Amino acid sequence: MAEEEHVFVEQKTYLETSRKDWGSIVNAKPCFTSDSKYILVPSGCKIKVFSLASGELLQELSGHTEEVVSVMPHMKKDDEFYSCDVDGNVFLWNPAQGLRKESYKILIQKRVQNQDTPSKKVTSFLVIPKQPSFFMVLKDCTLGCGEIIKVNPPYHNMVGKTILNDIAVGVNKIAISFDGLYVFALQGEGVVLKSLEPVNGKIQLRKHLRGTRIFTCIASHPTKHILATGDNTGRILLWYNFIDKNPTKETLHWHTLPIADLAFSATGNELFSGAGECTLVKWQLTEERRSYLPRLGMPFILISTDRNNDYIITSHCDNALNIISAKEFKVIGVIQGFARNVDRAAPYAAGILYDPRTQALIMNGRVGHLQFYDVHNEKQIYHLDITLSNYITQERNQELCNTDVVKIAISSDGLWLVTVEYRNDFTSSFELRLKFWQFIEKDQSWRLNTSIEMPHCKSINTLALQPIDKGEYPMCITGSDDNKFKLWGVVDDSDIHRQNVCWNCEGVGFYRHLPCTAANFSPDGSLVAAGFGSVLTFWVPETCQLKGTLSQPFLKENILQVEYGQKDCSRLILTRTDNWICAWDLFSLSLKWRVNMPSTCIAMDSLSSYMAVFSKSQDVLVFKPSSPKLYCGQQKINKNEIISAAFVPNQTKPEKSEGWNTHSSLYFIDSEQSLHTVNVKDDDKVNKTDDIEACMTFPKLESSDGVPTPFKTLIAQSRVSEVEQVEAQIHSVDAEAALAKITKILDETQVFHIEAFPSLVSEVCSTLIPLKSRNDTLEGSSVEKTQRTTPVVVTIDEEEAKEEVARKLMKKEIKKELARIKGNNFNEMIENLYL
């Protein structure tokens, strides 16, 4: 036992994650260069430089170690820029040769993070026009409100002066007048302004309220003392003579949803507004008319304009930037980051899949779309409109529901894509649609081949495609809460005009009126494993014939995921429930191991026999189902819950290979909608003072019936001989499994169909005799543990075994025996087993 206890400690593999998407490119307003050819966009700890002509990423400026919140142009020198991060570090960027060579100096270092302000973070950063001073908005993380501080040169020894307190926090919640004399901020339900210099001998302070309407954004005119504010009812107010107690106000109203942002043009003659309607509105202030640019994707976040009045950049909640020509007022380009969506309750509901044709990951994007994301080059290749419908924007007092993609599957040759789209507002009839997409190599595009309305009466829980060789047609399986699974196949749909195929239902399967919660094809496509509730069933796909079932009385949770083992682990199949990971041996028709672990997903590598499981406590465990040890793992590998994971084949050999990542790399998506990969940490990054055992030994897990199962039970010592297999059934939790098998054979609705598995009877009977001889020793209050019981293997004719079992063991007696044995404590006996 000592060797098994240290098996995890011996593996000194340290895992870490690296982000494989750009991060957010819409949290701050882009900064234009003086010639309006490039934009600088804060993205995480870096600043990305994009070309407005092509939308390509040209350069990444590195220097900050914390998230960058703002990039601002130098007010006196062209192509020099300031940047500020959440800790208050301010950098001055001076690219020596255009934007291709980075050069910077630190003006302010850690202005915020000190002993006096440990809980404050910078959320906004502004440069005062024509002055060498800065504004920073500091958010108190404990209170949620913010304050404005002004920092004057010399920056290295000056303490920021507080201008306003208790203001709203946000990129567009603060503005400065064109001459730098006034600062505006949102505060509560109103707007407050303060003069930075004395006016008529005193500092002016004004606060204007707007009744029950709450202001959402603010913008200052570039040449006049005019202020624009948007509120939560979609109205825009233009404030003239705002320093007066009763300023003149003009109302502009078209939007019905809260205004997301406002921006004046360089001349100040136009005002641009955007909200949840996904429409950019241009207000001609001198002519009192407006223009519209609709269907810009997803709801607005920010709007930016350049100094030459050439471009408008709109930022959207799907992490996209739209490049709009100000003169033609039309979209001329899109800069798309890793697509996100805050409109759906469950982000990336369809999970992630590897596309063998493009070598990209397929996952949800904006509502109703799928994105194909190249993880090797970290960019989106394209997105596919699945629902073929416009995005339904929300209403002021009602939340509307959009049709979205909830399940996806792709064939092994990458030529067939299957999607399930679903919509249910719990008011009208719900929508359920199964679509089959065919990739047309001539056009290099996807074409909708078959669309099936209401393939099931209730929502679909699982979707899978049969593995095939190139040129063949796969079968498809869908499982639903309507207690059925359906098998779909390709049929000829040719006519006198064309040669074509379409998809049709080839078979229906059901079992004991239980919902079909998970299903998958075997690696060779000859068998289908379907989970009905807590029972794992096996079917022949061509005939839809039930071949057998596997279950255990202590496993009552619905099966959520089914994965077949690969390569040398092909005899095993894994099932995942909310709290259990189980491995079933298809040759012996028994439960090989189980572990009580709340998990979120299992990822299977098709190029090797390794698998990875992510727990709800953000741990990652890499293992082989047939191996007696955990290969590697890491606790708390991510701060957010992991939603879905997949192995992606490597294009190049990894810098550090540990066997499991030689052929493929592990990628996952978390609840914050970011994409990461799991890497092996370099030796020079490993802290040698770390407690190896604390890092690599995972907590021991207890089974529900009191049998101790540390993680070594997850991948228990392999029993290769028949005697050792029977011994494991006698001395471990498989004793319950043996009795459960016999019990359900005698049941009228048998769990095991003996005709399908002839070898089952001999196995059950060989387990029964030594088990009954052992029961006599369990009648007392203690268990004799000084001598190991020698297992007895009995071979009986199959037909005689049926009669013998039915004659000697009645159903009630076996259930009673099962309940008695299950209540015993086997702790001491199992410890003695490994002495």
C-alpha positions in Angstrom: 0.0 0.0 0.0 2.9 2.3 0.6 3.8 2.3 -3.1 0.3 3.1 -4.1 0.1 6.0 -1.7 3.2 7.6 -3.2 2.3 7.0 -6.8 1.0 10.5 -7.1 3.9 12.0 -5.3 6.4 10.4 -7.6 4.8 12.2 -10.6 6.5 15.6 -10.3 4.6 17.1 -13.2 3.4 20.6 -12.7 0.6 22.0 -14.9 -0.3 25.5 -15.7 -2.6 27.3 -18.1 -2.1 29.9 -20.8 -4.7 31.9 -22.4 -5.3 31.2 -26.1 -7.7 34.0 -27.0 -7.1 37.7 -27.3 -9.1 38.5 -24.2 -11.6 41.3 -24.3 -11.1 44.0 -26.9 -14.2 46.0 -26.0 -13.7 47.0 -22.4 -12.0 50.2 -23.3 -12.3 52.7 -26.2 -9.8 52.2 -29.0 -7.2 54.9 -29.5 -6.7 56.2 -33.1 -3.3 57.3 -34.5 -3.0 60.8 -35.8 -3.4 59.6 -39.5 -6.4 57.4 -38.6 -4.7 54.3 -40.2 -4.3 52.3 -37.0 -6.0 51.8 -33.7 -4.5 50.8 -30.4 -6.8 48.5 -28.3 -6.2 47.5 -24.7 -6.5 43.7 -24.4 -5.5 42.1 -21.1 -2.0 43.1 -20.2 -1.1 44.0 -23.8 -2.0 46.7 -26.3 -3.0 45.4 -29.7 -2.4 47.4 -32.9 -4.9 46.9 -35.7 -5.0 48.2 -39.2 -8.2 49.9 -40.1 -7.8 49.1 -43.8 -7.6 45.3 -43.4 -8.6 44.7 -39.8 -5.4 42.6 -39.2 -3.5 42.4 -36.0 -0.1 44.1 -36.7 1.6 44.3 -33.3 1.2 43.6 -29.6 2.8 46.1 -27.3 4.0 44.4 -24.1 5.2 46.0 -20.9 2.3 46.0 -18.4 1.9 43.2 -16.0 -1.7 44.0 -15.1 -4.8 44.6 -17.1 -4.7 47.8 -19.2 -7.8 49.9 -18.8 -7.1 52.8 -21.2 -4.9 54.1 -24.0 -4.9 57.8 -24.7 -3.2 59.9 -27.3 -0.5 62.5 -26.4 -2.2 65.9 -26.8 0.9 67.6 -28.1 3.0 64.9 -29.8 1.6 62.8 -32.6 1.9 59.0 -32.3 2.8 59.1 -28.7 0.4 57.4 -26.3 -0.3 57.0 -22.7 -1.5 53.7 -21.2 -2.7 52.9 -17.7 -3.4 49.6 -15.9 -5.6 48.7 -12.9 -2.7 49.2 -10.5 -2.1 52.8 -11.7 1.1 52.2 -13.7 1.2 54.8 -16.5 3.4 54.1 -19.5 4.4 56.6 -22.2 4.8 54.8 -25.6 7.0 56.3 -28.2 7.4 53.9 -31.1 10.7 54.7 -32.7 9.9 53.3 -36.1 6.1 53.6 -36.6 4.2 51.0 -34.6 6.4 48.1 -35.4 9.0 48.7 -32.8 7.9 49.2 -29.2 9.6 51.7 -26.9 8.2 53.0 -23.7 9.0 54.6 -20.4 7.2 54.4 -17.1 5.8 57.7 -15.9 3.9 56.5 -12.9 4.6 53.1 -11.2 1.9 51.7 -8.8 0.2 54.9 -8.1 -2.8 53.1 -6.6 -1.5 49.9 -4.9 0.0 51.0 -1.7 -0.6 50.4 2.0 -3.2 53.2 2.2 -5.3 52.0 -0.7 -5.0 48.2 -0.9 -8.6 47.7 -2.2 -8.7 50.3 -4.9 -8.3 49.7 -8.6 -8.1 52.1 -11.6 -11.1 51.7 -13.9 -10.7 54.8 -16.1 -7.9 57.0 -17.3 -8.1 60.4 -19.1 -5.7 62.9 -20.4 -6.5 66.6 -19.8 -6.5 68.4 -23.1 -3.5 70.7 -23.6 -2.3 70.0 -20.1 0.3 67.5 -18.8 -2.1 66.2 -16.2 -4.0 62.9 -15.8 -7.3 61.9 -14.4 -7.8 58.5 -12.8 -11.0 57.0 -11.6 -10.4 54.7 -8.7 -12.9 52.1 -7.7 -13.2 51.0 -4.1 -13.7 47.3 -4.4 -15.4 47.1 -1.0 -17.9 49.9 -1.6 -18.4 49.7 -5.4 -18.3 53.5 -5.9 -15.4 55.5 -7.3 -13.4 58.7 -6.9 -11.6 61.0 -9.4 -8.0 61.9 -8.7 -5.9 64.4 -10.6 -2.2 63.6 -11.1 0.2 66.5 -12.0 3.9 66.3 -12.9 6.4 65.4 -11.7 4.6 62.1 -11.6 7.1 60.1 -9.6 6.6 62.0 -6.3 3.2 63.7 -6.6 0.2 62.3 -4.8 -3.0 62.4 -6.7 -5.5 65.1 -5.6 -9.1 64.0 -5.1 -11.6 66.0 -7.3 -14.9 64.1 -6.8 -16.1 61.3 -4.6 -18.9 58.7 -4.8 -19.2 58.7 -8.5 -20.3 56.0 -10.9 -17.6 53.7 -12.2 -17.2 53.0 -15.9 -15.4 54.0 -19.1 -18.1 56.4 -20.2 -19.1 57.7 -16.8 -16.7 60.6 -16.8 -15.8 63.4 -19.3 -13.7 66.5 -19.6 -14.6 69.7 -21.4 -12.7 70.6 -24.6 -10.7 73.4 -22.8 -9.9 71.3 -19.8 -11.7 73.6 -17.3 -14.6 71.3 -16.3 -14.9 67.7 -15.3 -18.2 65.8 -15.5 -19.2 62.6 -13.8 -22.4 60.6 -13.1 -23.4 60.4 -9.5 -26.4 58.6 -8.3 -29.4 59.5 -10.5 -27.8 62.8 -11.7 -24.8 64.4 -13.3 -22.3 66.5 -11.3 -19.7 68.9 -12.7 -16.8 70.7 -11.1 -14.5 73.4 -12.4 -10.8 72.6 -12.3 -9.9 76.3 -12.1 -11.6 79.1 -10.2 -14.4 80.8 -12.1 -15.1 84.3 -10.9 -12.8 83.7 -8.0 -14.3 80.4 -6.8 -14.5 76.7 -7.7 -17.9 75.9 -9.3 -19.8 72.8 -8.3 -23.1 71.9 -9.8 -25.3 68.8 -9.6 -28.3 68.3 -11.9 -30.9 65.6 -11.4 -33.3 63.9 -13.8 -36.1 62.6 -11.6 -36.6 58.9 -11.7 -34.6 58.4 -14.9 -31.0 57.2 -14.3 -28.2 58.4 -16.5 -26.1 55.7 -18.1 -23.4 57.6 -20.1 -21.9 61.0 -20.7 -20.0 62.8 -23.5 -18.5 66.2 -24.0 -18.6 68.4 -27.1 -15.2 68.7 -28.8 -15.4 72.5 -29.5 -18.2 73.9 -27.3 -19.5 73.8 -23.7 -22.2 71.3 -24.5 -22.8 68.1 -22.6 -24.7 65.0 -23.8 -26.1 62.4 -21.4 -28.1 59.2 -22.1 -30.5 57.6 -19.6 -32.1 54.2 -19.0 -35.2 55.1 -20.9 -33.4 55.7 -24.2 -33.5 59.4 -24.1 -30.6 61.8 -24.9 -30.2 65.2 -23.2 -28.1 68.0 -24.6 -27.1 70.5 -21.9 -26.3 74.0 -22.9 -24.8 76.5 -20.4 -24.4 73.6 -18.0 -22.6 75.8 -15.4 -25.9 77.6 -14.7 -28.3 76.4 -12.1 -31.0 76.0 -14.7 -29.2 75.1 -17.9 -31.0 74.8 -21.3 -31.8 71.2 -22.3 -32.7 69.6 -25.6 -34.2 66.1 -25.7 -33.4 63.6 -28.5 -35.3 60.3 -28.4 -35.4 57.2 -30.6 -34.0 54.4 -28.5 -36.3 52.3 -26.3 -33.5 50.6 -24.3 -30.9 52.2 -22.1 -28.3 54.2 -24.0 -25.0 52.3 -24.0 -22.7 55.1 -25.2 -22.5 58.5 -26.9 -19.8 60.1 -29.0 -19.4 63.4 -30.8 -17.8 63.7 -34.2 -14.5 65.6 -34.5 -16.4 68.7 -35.7 -19.2 68.3 -33.2 -21.9 68.6 -35.8 -22.9 64.9 -35.4 -23.7 62.9 -32.3 -23.6 59.1 -32.4 -25.7 56.9 -30.1 -26.0 53.1 -29.6 -28.0 50.8 -27.3 -29.4 47.3 -27.2 -31.3 47.7 -30.5 -28.0 47.0 -32.3 -28.5 50.2 -34.4 -26.2 53.1 -34.7 -28.1 56.4 -34.8 -26.4 59.6 -36.2 -28.0 62.8 -35.0 -27.4 65.8 -37.3 -27.4 68.5 -34.6 -27.2 71.4 -37.1 -30.0 70.1 -39.3 -32.2 68.4 -36.7 -32.4 65.1 -38.5 -31.1 61.6 -37.9 -29.8 58.5 -39.9 -29.7 54.9 -38.9 -27.3 52.0 -39.4 -29.2 48.8 -38.3 -28.3 45.2 -37.7 -24.7 45.7 -36.4 -24.6 42.3 -34.6 -25.0 42.4 -30.9 -25.9 45.2 -28.4 -23.5 48.1 -28.1 -20.9 48.7 -25.4 -18.9 51.7 -26.6 -18.6 54.2 -29.5 -15.4 55.9 -30.6 -14.6 58.5 -33.3 -11.3 59.7 -34.7 -9.8 63.2 -34.9 -10.1 63.3 -38.7 -13.8 62.5 -38.9 -13.1 59.4 -41.1 -14.0 56.4 -39.0 -16.4 55.3 -36.2 -15.6 52.3 -34.1 -18.5 50.5 -32.3 -17.7 48.0 -29.6 -20.2 45.1 -29.1 -20.9 42.6 -26.3 -19.8 39.7 -28.6 -16.2 41.0 -28.4 -16.3 42.6 -31.8 -15.3 45.9 -33.2 -17.2 47.3 -36.2 -15.2 49.7 -38.5 -17.7 52.2 -40.0 -16.9 54.9 -42.6 -18.1 58.2 -41.2 -18.7 59.7 -44.7 -20.5 56.8 -46.3 -22.0 55.7 -43.0 -21.6 51.9 -43.6 -19.6 49.1 -42.2 -16.3 48.5 -44.0 -14.7 46.0 -41.7 -15.0 43.9 -38.6 -12.4 43.1 -36.0 -13.6 39.9 -34.2 -12.0 38.6 -31.1 -13.0 35.4 -29.4 -16.8 35.6 -29.7 -18.7 35.8 -26.5 -22.4 36.2 -25.5 -23.9 37.6 -22.3 -27.4 37.2 -23.6 -27.7 33.4 -22.9 -28.0 31.9 -19.5 -25.5 29.1 -20.2 -22.5 30.3 -22.2 -21.1 27.8 -24.8 -24.1 25.5 -24.3 -23.0 23.3 -27.2 -19.5 22.8 -25.7 -16.3 22.7 -27.9 -15.5 20.3 -30.7 -12.4 19.8 -32.8 -12.8 20.2 -36.6 -10.4 17.9 -38.4 -10.7 19.8 -41.7 -9.8 23.3 -40.5 -7.9 22.1 -37.4 -10.0 24.6 -35.4 -12.3 24.5 -32.4 -16.1 24.8 -33.0 -18.2 26.4 -30.4 -21.0 28.9 -29.8 -20.4 32.5 -30.8 -23.0 35.2 -30.9 -26.6 34.0 -30.5 -27.6 31.6 -33.2 -24.1 31.3 -34.6 -21.1 28.9 -34.4 -17.5 30.2 -34.5 -14.6 28.3 -35.9 -11.6 29.4 -33.9 -8.0 28.7 -34.8 -6.2 28.0 -31.5 -2.8 27.8 -33.2 -2.9 31.3 -34.6 -5.4 32.6 -32.0 -8.0 34.1 -34.3 -11.5 33.4 -35.5 -11.5 31.8 -39.0 -15.2 32.5 -39.6 -18.6 32.1 -38.0 -21.6 30.2 -39.4 -25.2 31.5 -39.0 -27.1 28.4 -37.9 -30.6 29.8 -37.0 -30.7 32.1 -40.1 -32.7 34.7 -38.3 -32.1 38.2 -37.1 -31.2 38.8 -33.5 -34.3 39.8 -31.5 -33.5 42.7 -29.3 -34.9 43.1 -25.9 -37.8 45.3 -24.9 -37.9 47.8 -22.1 -40.2 45.9 -19.8 -39.9 42.4 -21.2 -37.1 39.9 -21.8 -37.4 38.2 -25.2 -35.9 34.8 -26.0 -33.7 34.1 -29.1 -33.3 30.8 -30.8 -29.8 29.4 -30.0 -27.6 26.5 -30.8 -27.5 24.0 -27.9 -25.8 20.9 -29.4 -23.3 20.3 -32.1 -21.5 17.3 -33.7 -19.1 17.0 -36.6 -18.1 13.9 -38.6 -14.6 12.4 -38.4 -13.8 13.7 -41.9 -15.2 17.2 -41.2 -17.7 17.1 -44.1 -20.9 16.8 -42.0 -22.0 19.1 -39.2 -25.1 18.5 -37.1 -26.7 21.2 -35.0 -29.6 21.4 -32.6 -31.3 24.8 -32.1 -33.7 25.4 -29.3 -36.0 28.2 -28.1 -38.4 28.2 -25.2 -39.8 31.3 -23.6 -42.3 29.3 -21.5 -45.1 31.3 -23.0 -45.6 30.1 -26.5 -44.8 26.8 -28.1 -41.1 25.9 -27.9 -38.9 25.5 -31.0 -36.7 22.5 -31.6 -34.9 22.0 -34.8 -32.3 19.4 -36.0 -30.1 20.5 -38.9 -27.6 18.6 -41.1 -25.0 20.7 -42.8 -22.8 19.5 -45.7 -19.5 21.1 -46.5 -19.2 21.7 -50.3 -15.6 21.5 -51.2 -16.1 23.3 -54.5 -17.5 26.4 -52.9 -15.6 25.9 -49.6 -18.7 26.7 -47.6 -21.4 24.9 -45.6 -24.8 24.2 -47.1 -27.9 23.2 -45.2 -28.8 19.7 -46.4 -31.7 18.7 -44.1 -33.8 20.6 -41.5 -36.1 18.6 -39.3 -38.7 20.4 -37.2 -39.5 18.9 -33.8 -37.3 15.7 -34.1 -38.3 15.0 -30.5 -41.2 16.0 -28.3 -39.0 17.4 -25.6 -35.5 18.9 -25.4 -32.5 17.0 -26.8 -29.9 16.0 -24.2 -27.3 14.4 -26.4 -26.0 14.4 -30.0 -23.3 12.3 -31.6 -22.1 11.2 -35.1 -20.7 7.8 -36.0 -17.0 7.6 -36.7 -16.5 6.7 -40.4 -13.8 6.5 -43.1 -13.6 9.3 -45.6 -16.2 9.1 -48.3 -18.8 7.2 -46.2 -22.0 8.5 -44.7 -22.2 8.5 -40.9 -25.2 7.7 -38.7 -26.4 10.2 -36.1 -28.0 9.7 -32.7 -30.1 12.1 -30.7 -31.4 11.4 -27.2 -34.2 13.4 -25.5 -36.2 13.8 -22.4 -39.1 12.2 -24.2 -37.6 8.8 -23.2 -36.3 8.0 -26.6 -33.2 8.1 -28.8 -33.4 8.3 -32.5 -30.9 7.1 -35.1 -30.7 9.1 -38.3 -29.2 8.0 -41.6 -28.6 9.2 -45.1 -31.1 8.2 -47.9 -31.2 8.9 -51.6 -33.1 12.1 -52.5 -32.2 12.3 -56.2 -34.7 13.4 -58.9 -34.6 14.2 -62.6 -33.0 17.6 -61.8 -30.2 16.6 -59.4 -28.3 14.0 -57.5 -28.8 14.5 -53.8 -29.0 12.8 -50.4 -31.0 13.7 -47.3 -31.3 12.5 -43.7 -34.1 10.4 -42.3 -35.0 8.6 -39.1 -33.7 5.0 -39.3 -34.7 3.7 -35.8 -36.0 4.6 -32.4 -34.9 3.1 -29.1 -36.3 3.4 -25.6 -35.7 1.7 -22.2 -38.0 1.5 -19.1 -39.6 4.9 -19.8 -36.4 6.6 -18.7 -35.0 9.8 -20.3 -32.1 9.3 -22.7 -29.5 11.6 -21.1 -26.2 10.6 -22.9 -25.1 8.6 -26.0 -22.0 7.9 -28.0 -20.7 5.6 -30.7 -17.8 3.2 -30.2 -14.5 4.1 -32.0 -15.3 1.6 -34.8 -18.9 2.7 -35.1 -20.3 -0.8 -34.5 -21.9 -0.1 -31.1 -24.0 2.7 -29.5 -23.9 3.3 -25.8 -26.9 5.2 -24.5 -27.5 6.3 -20.9 -31.1 6.0 -19.8 -31.3 7.6 -16.4 -28.6 5.7 -14.4 -28.6 2.6 -16.7 -26.0 2.3 -19.5 -27.5 0.4 -22.5 -25.8 -1.0 -25.6 -27.4 -1.1 -29.1 -26.6 -2.1 -32.6 -27.0 1.0 -34.7 -27.9 -0.7 -38.0 -30.8 -2.7 -36.5 -31.5 -0.6 -33.3 -31.3 -3.9 -31.3 -30.7 -3.8 -27.6 -27.6 -6.0 -26.8 -27.3 -5.5 -23.1 -27.3 -3.1 -20.1 -25.0 -2.2 -17.2 -26.0 -0.6 -13.9 -25.2 -0.6 -10.2 -27.7 -0.2 -7.4 -25.7 2.5 -5.7 -25.5 4.6 -8.9 -28.8 6.5 -9.0 -27.8 9.7 -10.8 -28.5 10.3 -14.4 -25.6 9.6 -16.8 -24.5 12.9 -18.3 -21.6 11.9 -20.5 -20.4 8.7 -22.1 -16.9 8.3 -23.5 -15.3 5.2 -25.0 -11.6 4.4 -24.3 -9.2 4.7 -27.2 -6.2 2.6 -28.3 -5.2 0.1 -25.6 -8.1 1.2 -23.4 -10.8 0.3 -26.0 -12.3 -2.3 -23.7 -13.3 0.4 -21.2 -16.1 2.9 -21.3 -16.4 5.9 -19.0 -19.6 7.5 -17.7 -20.0 10.7 -15.8 -22.8 11.8 -13.5 -23.0 14.8 -11.3 -21.0 13.2 -8.6 -19.5 10.0 -10.0 -16.9 9.0 -12.6 -17.2 5.3 -13.5 -15.3 2.9 -15.7 -17.0 -0.2 -17.1 -15.2 -3.2 -18.6 -17.0 -4.3 -21.7 -15.3 -7.7 -21.7 -16.1 -8.8 -18.1 -19.4 -6.7 -18.1 -18.5 -5.2 -14.7 -17.7 -2.0 -13.0 -13.9 -1.7 -13.0 -13.7 1.4 -10.8 -15.6 4.4 -9.6 -14.8 7.6 -7.8 -17.1 10.1 -6.0 -16.0 13.3 -7.7 -18.3 16.2 -8.7 -17.2 17.0 -12.2 -18.1 19.3 -15.1 -16.7 17.5 -18.2 -14.5 14.7 -19.5 -12.2 15.2 -22.5 -10.9 12.2 -24.6 -7.8 12.2 -26.8 -8.5 10.4 -30.0 -4.8 10.1 -30.8 -3.9 8.4 -27.5 -5.5 6.5 -24.6 -5.4 9.5 -22.2 -8.4 11.2 -20.8 -8.8 14.3 -18.7 -11.5 15.2 -16.2 -12.3 18.6 -14.7 -13.8 18.8 -11.2 -16.2 21.4 -10.0 -13.4 22.7 -7.7 -11.4 23.5 -10.9 -9.0 20.6 -10.6 -7.7 18.8 -13.7 -6.8 15.1 -13.7 -5.1 13.3 -16.6 -5.2 9.5 -16.6 -5.4 6.4 -18.6 -8.6 4.4 -17.8 -6.6 1.1 -17.7 -3.6 2.5 -15.8 -3.1 1.8 -12.1 -2.0 5.4 -11.4 -3.0 9.0 -12.0 -0.6 10.3 -14.7 -0.7 13.9 -13.7 -2.9 16.5 -12.3 -3.2 20.0 -10.8 -5.5 21.5 -8.2 -7.2 24.8 -8.8 -5.8 25.1 -12.3 -8.3 27.9 -13.1 -10.1 30.4 -10.9 -13.4 29.9 -12.8 -15.5 26.8 -13.4 -14.6 24.8 -16.5 -17.5 24.4 -18.9 -16.2 22.2 -21.6 -12.8 20.7 -22.8 -11.3 19.0 -25.8 -8.0 17.6 -27.0 -6.6 19.3 -30.1 -3.8 17.6 -32.2 -0.5 19.4 -32.1 0.9 21.0 -35.2 4.4 21.2 -33.7 6.0 19.3 -30.9 5.3 21.0 -27.5 8.2 22.7 -25.8 7.9 20.3 -22.9 6.3 16.9 -23.5 5.2 14.5 -20.7 3.7 11.8 -22.8 0.1 12.8 -22.5 0.5 16.0 -24.4 2.9 14.6 -27.1 0.2 14.2 -29.7 -2.5 16.5 -28.5 -3.0 19.5 -26.3 -5.8 20.0 -23.8 -8.0 23.1 -24.2 -10.9 24.3 -22.1 -13.5 27.1 -21.8 -14.4 28.5 -18.4 -17.5 30.3 -17.1 -15.9 33.7 -17.8 -15.9 32.8 -21.5 -12.2 32.6 -22.0 -10.2 29.9 -23.8 -7.2 28.3 -22.1 -4.7 25.4 -22.8 -3.1 23.2 -20.2 0.7 23.1 -20.4 3.5 21.4 -18.5 5.3 24.0 -16.4 9.0 24.6 -17.2 11.5 23.4 -14.5 12.8 27.0 -14.0 9.2 28.2 -13.2 8.7 25.5 -10.6 9.1 26.7 -7.0 11.4 24.2 -5.5 10.2 25.0 -2.1 6.7 23.9 -2.9 5.3 20.9 -1.0 5.3 18.2 -3.7 2.8 16.1 -1.9 0.4 19.0 -1.4 0.5 19.9 -5.1 0.1 16.4 -6.4 -1.9 14.4 -3.9 -5.6 14.9 -4.3 -8.0 14.5 -1.4 -9.3 11.1 -0.6 -12.9 10.6 -1.7 -15.4 8.5 0.2 -18.1 6.5 -1.6 -21.7 6.8 -0.6 -21.8 3.3 0.9 -19.0 3.9 3.3 -16.3 2.0 1.4 -13.1 4.1 1.4 -12.1 5.0 -2.2 -9.1 7.3 -2.5 -8.2 8.3 -6.0 -6.2 5.1 -6.5 -9.6 3.4 -6.6 -10.4 5.6 -9.6 -7.7 3.8 -11.6 -7.4 0.7 -9.4 -4.7 -1.9 -9.8 -5.4 -4.0 -12.9 -6.4 -7.6 -12.3 -5.1 -9.6 -15.2 -5.8 -13.2 -14.0 -9.2 -14.7 -13.5 -8.4 -15.5 -9.9 -7.5 -11.9 -9.1 -10.7 -10.7 -10.8 -12.9 -12.9 -8.6 -10.9 -11.9 -5.5 -11.6 -8.3 -6.3 -15.3 -9.1 -6.4 -15.1 -10.8 -3.0 -13.1 -8.3 -1.1 -14.1 -5.0 -2.7 -17.2 -3.0 -3.7 -17.7 -5.5 -6.6 -19.4 -7.8 -4.2 -22.4 -5.5 -4.4 -22.1 -5.6 -8.2 -22.2 -9.4 -8.3 -25.3 -9.5 -6.1 -26.9 -6.7 -8.1 -26.3 -8.7 -11.3 -28.1 -11.8 -9.9 -30.9 -9.7 -8.5 -31.7 -8.1 -11.8 -31.4 -11.3 -13.8 -34.3 -12.6 -11.7 -36.2 -9.4 -12.2 -39.0 -9.6 -14.8 -37.5 -6.6 -16.5 -34.0 -7.9 -16.6 -31.1 -5.5 -16.5 -28.7 -8.0 -18.2 -30.0 -10.0 -21.1 -28.2 -13.3 -20.9 -28.8 -14.2 -24.5 -26.7 -11.2 -25.4 -23.9 -12.0 -23.0 -23.5 -15.8 -22.7 -20.3 -15.5 -20.6 -22.2 -13.6 -17.9 -23.7 -16.6 -16.3 -20.4 -18.4 -15.6 -19.0 -15.1 -14.2 -22.0 -14.6 -11.9 -21.9 -18.2 -10.6 -18.2 -18.1 -10.1 -18.7 -15.1 -7.9 -21.7 -16.5 -6.1 -20.2 -19.6 -4.3 -17.2 -17.9 -2.7 -19.5 -15.0 -1.8 -21.9 -17.3 0.1 -19.1 -19.0 1.9 -17.9 -15.6 3.0 -21.3 -14.5 4.3 -21.1 -17.0 7.1 -18.1 -15.2 8.5 -20.0 -11.9 8.5 -22.7 -13.0 10.9 -20.8 -11.8 14.0 -19.9 -8.2 15.0 -16.4 -8.4 13.6 -14.7 -9.6 10.5 -11.9 -12.1 10.7 -8.9 -10.5 8.9 -6.0 -12.8 9.8 -6.2 -14.9 6.7 -7.2 -14.0 3.1 -10.0 -16.1 1.6 -8.9 -18.2 -1.3 -11.3 -17.5 -4.2 -13.0 -20.5 -5.8 -13.7 -20.4 -9.5 -16.6 -22.6 -10.7 -17.4 -23.4 -14.3 -21.0 -24.4 -14.9 -22.9 -25.0 -18.1 -24.9 -22.0 -19.0 -28.3 -23.6 -19.3 -27.8 -25.4 -16.0 -26.7 -22.2 -14.4 -30.0 -20.5 -15.2 -32.0 -23.3 -13.6 -29.7 -23.5 -10.6 -29.8 -19.8 -9.9 -33.6 -19.6 -10.3 -34.2 -22.7 -8.1 -31.9 -21.9 -5.2 -32.0 -18.2 -4.9 -35.3 -16.4 -4.7 -35.6 -12.7 -5.5 -36.6 -11.6 -1.9 -33.7 -13.5 -0.3 -31.1 -12.0 -2.5 -32.4 -8.4 -2.0 -32.3 -9.1 1.8 -28.8 -10.4 1.5 -27.8 -7.4 -0.5 -29.1 -5.0 2.1 -27.3 -6.8 4.9 -23.9 -7.0 3.1 -24.2 -3.4 2.0 -24.6 -2.3 5.6 -21.3 -3.9 6.7 -18.1 -2.0 7.1 -15.4 -3.3 4.9 -12.7 -0.8 5.9 -10.6 -3.3 7.9 -11.0 -6.0 5.4 -9.8 -3.8 2.5 -6.9 -2.6 4.5 -5.9 -6.2 5.2 -6.3 -7.0 1.5 -3.4 -4.7 0.6 -1.1 -5.8 3.4 
